Amino acid sequence: AKRYSLKGDASFRQYLRISKKNKNAILMNAPPEKESVQPFIYFTQHLRSLGYSAPEILAKDTKNGLILLEDLGDTTFTIMIAQGSNEKTLYECAVDLLIDMHRRPKKQIVPKNISLYDDKAFIQEALLLTKWYTPQVGGKTLSIDAKKNFELIWQQLLSKCPSIKDSLVLRDFHADNLMWLPNRFGISACGILDYQDALLGQSIYDLMSLLEDVRRDIKPEFVEFLQTRYLNAFPKIKPCDFNSSFSILAAQRHCKVIGIFSRLALRDGKDSYLSYLPRAWQL
C-alpha cells in the first residue's frame, strides 16, 4: 500500500493515510511509551454502539500502539467552512448530536468505571497556565503563595458553578475534531474524532468547547442562537444556571488551553499553537 503522512494533532500520535486498490484507511501510530491506545479503542466501540459516527476500527496492534481506522476523509468542519459550506448546517448538526447524547439515560451513555471530571481535575488543568505560561512571560516560576492564591480563586469559582447534568464529556469537541459526512443521515453526518480522554462531568462542557473555540472566531449572535437551540431541548435547565456554568467552564478551559499550547511549544517544539493564544485570552 502507499502511505501519505497527515497533519498531526496536539498529542504524540502520528497519522498516515494508507491507500491500496482504490481503498483508503487511516493508520494511527501512538508510541506505547507515551500513551496507551486502549482508551481510544474502548470509547470508539462505545460511541459506535450508541450509533454515533466514530471511525470503525479495522485492525489493531495494541502492544505496538497501531490502529487501522476507517478513513472519514478530510472534511473537518474547519475545512468545509473555509471552502464555503454552510456554517449553520454544520454547527446545528453538532449541537443536535450533543442534545441526543445528553437526552439519553446516564446508565446508557456513561460507561462503567469512567473517571470523574470534577473540581479537582478542573483545578489541576487550570494550573497548567501557571506551570507553562506564566514563567515564560514573568521570567520566573510563580511563588508557592501565588499558586495557592490562583488555586483558591478556582475553588471559589467552581463552588459557584451550578451543576446542570452529568453526562459523557468528550472534552475536545470542536471544529477541528468534527467531520462532515453528508452521505449519512441526521446526526450521523457529524463524525467524531479525538475522544479517548472522555470523562464523566458537566454535560454542557462539550457545547462550550464547540462554541468557545480558540481556533476560529464564531459570531456572538450565532453562539447565542446555538445556545438557545440547546436550551430549548432541555426546558428544565434554568438559563441563569446555564450561563453561569458555561462562563466558568469556559474560563477554566481557556486557562488550560493557554497552558497546554505553551507546553506544546516549549516541550514539543510545536510552535504553531502559539498563534491561538491571543484569541484564548480574548475569550
N, C-alpha and C positions, 0 to 999 in steps of 0.2 A: 504493500500500500504506500501511497505518497503521504508525506507528513508536512503540515503547514503550521508554523507557530502562530498562536493567537495572543492577543493582548492579555496580560496577566491582571490580577486584582491586587488587593492590599494584603494578601496572605503570602505564604511561602509556596503556594501551589503554582504549577505551570500547566498550560493547556495547549493541546495540539489538535488540529483537525486532521482526521485520518480519512483518506479518500481511496476507494477501490471499486472498480467496476460500477461507476456512477452512484455508489452508495457512500454516505458520509457518516462519521461518528466523531465524538469528542473524547480525547484521552486526557483524563485528569491525572497529573503526576504530583502527589503530595508526599514530600520527603518524610519517611516514617520517624526520623529522629526529631522532626519539627512538629508534627501533628498526626493524629490518627484519622483514618478515613471512615471509621466505624460510625461516628455520629452522622456523617453525611449519608451513608447507606441507610441508617436507621430512619432518619427523618424523610429521606426520599421515598422509602417504602411506605411510611406512614401517610405522607401527603398524597401520594398516588392512590392509596387505599380509600382516601376521602374524596377522590375524584378530581383533585387539582393537578394542574399541568406542570409537575416537576418532571425532569427528564428521566426516561426509562434507563435503568442500569442494564447494560447488555452483557457485561463481563466484569469481573473484579479479581484483583490480587491484593488482598488486604495486607499481607506481610510486607510487600514492596510499595504499598501506597498507590497502586494503579487502579483506576476505574475507567471502563469504556462506557460512554454515555450516548444516549440519543442526541443527535445534533438538532437543536431547535433553531439553528440558523444564526444570522447576525442582526436580527430585527429587535434590538433592545428599544425600549421606549425612547431613550435618548436619541438614538439614531433615526428612528421613524419620525419623531417630531422635527428633527433637523432637516429631514427630507421632505417635510411638508404634510405629514399625516395629521389628522385631526386630534389635537391635544385633548379636547374634551372627551372624545370617544374612548381614548386610551385610559385616561385617568378615571372616568366613570366605571370602566370595567374593573380596574384595580380596586377601587373603593367597594364595588359590589362584591368582589371576591372576599374582602375583609368582612363585609356585612354577613355574607354567607357563613364564614368561619366563626364569627362571634355569635351568631344565632344558634349554633349547634350546642348541644349539651356538653358541659365541661368534660364529663367522663368519656365522651366520644372523641372530642377534638384534642384532648391533652393526654399524651402517653403516660404510662405509669413510670414512677421513679425519675421524673423530669426535675431538673434543678429549678430553684426559685429565682426570679428576677426581682429581688427585694431591695429594701433601703440600703442594706449593707453592700450589695452588688452595685447599686447606683452610685454610692459614695466612692467606692473603690475606682469606678470608671471615671468619675469627675476628677479624682485626684491625679489622673494621668496628665491633666493640664499642668499641675504643679510639679510633676516629675520631669516632663519632657519639654514643655513650652517655656514656663517662666524662667528657668535657669538660663535659657538662651537669650531672652530679652533683658533680663535683670543682671546678667553677668555673674550670678552666683546661685547656689542652691538655697531654697527657702529655709528659713529657720523652723525649728520644731513648733514654736508657738504660732507662726504664720500658717503652717499646715493645719494645726489644730483649729485655728480660727476659721479657716476655709472649710474644714470638715464640719464644724459646728453650724456654719451657715447652711450647709446642705441638710444637716439633721433637722434644722428648724423648717426649712422649705419643704422637705419631704413629709414632715409631720402635718403640713397644711395641704397636702396633695390628696384630694378626695379619691377614694377607691371606686372606680367605675364598674369594672367587672374583670375577673381573672380569666385569661384565655391563653392559647398558644401564641407566643410572641416570636416572630421570625427574626426580628432585630435589625436586619438590613434590607428592609422593604422600600426600595426607591427605584428611580427610573433606569439606572444602570443595571439593576438586577431583575428587571421585568422584561419579558419577551412578548412581542405582539405576534400572535398566531391566528391570523384572520380566517384560516380554514377550519378552525374549531368553533364550537357554538357557545354562546353566553360567556360565563366567567372562565371557561376553559380556554378562551382566546388569550388569557393572561398567563403566560408562562412564568414560572418562579425559579430563581437561582439563589444560591448563597444563603442557605437556611440551616446550616449544620450546627450553628450555635444557639438554636432555638431554646427558649426558656418559658416557664410559666410566670406570667406577670400581667400588668395592666393592658387590657385589650386595646386601648387607643394608642399604644406606643407605635405600632406599625403604621397607623394612619398618620400620626405625627411625623414619623420617619419619611413617609411619602410626600407630605405637604411642606415639611421644613427641610427640604433637600439642599444641602450645601453645594451640590454640583450644578444646579441650574436655578434660574430665577422663575418663580411662579407668581403671577399677579395676585395681590391680596384679595381682590374680589372673586377670583377663581378658587382660591383657598377657602374662602368663606362659603362659596357655593357647594364645594365638595364636603365641607364640614356639615353643612345643613343636610346634604343628601344622606350622610351617615347618621346624623341625629334623627332624621325622620324615620329611619328604620328602627330606632330604639327610643320610643317616646318616653320611657321611664327614666332616661338619663336627664338630669337637670342641666340645662345649658351652662349655668354658673359653675357647676362641678366640672363639667366637660372642659370649659375654658381654663379653669384653674389647673387641672391636671395636665392639659395639653401644654400650657405655658411652662410649667415647672419641668415636665419631662423633656420638653424641647430644649430648655436651657441646660439641663443635665447632658443631653445628647451632644450639644454643641461644644460643651467643655470637654467631653470625652473625645469628640472628633478632632478638636484642636490638638489635644494631647497625642492621639494616635497618628495624625498626619505629621506632626513634628517628629515623632518616633520613626516613622517610615523614612523621613529624610535623613535623620541623624544616624540611625542604626542600620537601615537597609539600603540607603542610597537612592531612595525613590523620591526625588525632589519635586516631581510634577504635582504632588498633592498639596504642596505649599500654596499653590495658586488659589486654593479654595479657602484659605484662612480668612481673608477679608470678608467673604460672604458669611462665613461661620460667625465671626464677631458681629457682623451687622444683624444676623438673625438673633 
